[in-house]
């Protein structure tokens, strides 16, 4: 049974939530796929603020290159 959701994160277009489980310390929290978490815990209400803080997936659509030496 989840105690609380600590954080949300978007990874490669899939949302994950960091779940602290009941009776376990925060150091033992686990990352769960959001859809799977919601399917198995339909009564848990997630705050919109979690997703606003997470921002967007930094890997999507960005191209990286080397910086020019000074």
N, C-alpha and C positions, 0 to 999 in steps of 0.2 A: 504494500500500500504506500503510495507516495505521501511524503510529509509536506513538501513544497517544491516548486519549480524555481530554481535559482537564476537561470539564464537561458536565453535562446540564441541560436546561431544558424546562419544560412551557409551551407556548404554545398557547392556545386548544384545549386537550385533545389536542395532538399533542406527543410527546416529540422533542426535538432533542438531538444530541450535538455538542460542539465537538471536532473531530478535528485533531490535528497530524499531518500527512502525513510519511512517511519522507523524509529529506533536506531538509526545509523547516523554517524557523524557526517558533517558536510564534506569531509575529506574522502568519504566513500561514495559520493554522488556519482551517478553515471549519466553519460550522454545517450539519449534515446531518440529515435526518429519520431518526429512530431505525430505523424499519422498513426503509427503503431501505438504510441503512448495514448493518443486520444481514443483509439479503438478499444484498448484494454482498460481505460479509465474514463469513461464517458461523463462521469459526474464531477470531474475535476475542471474547474473554470480557470482558464489561463488569462492573465492580464495582457491587454494590448500593449502596455508599456514595455513588456519584455521584448517584443518584436521591434518596437520603435528604437530601443536602445541598441539592438543588434545591427541595425543599418542594413547594408546590402552585401551580397557576396563579392568580395574583392577580386576574385579570380575570373569573374564573368566578363568577357569582352575586352579585357585589357591586354595590351601587348607591351612587353618589357624589353628594353634594350640596355646596352652598357652606356654609362655616362662617359662623356668625353673627359679625358684627363685635363687638369688645369694647367 
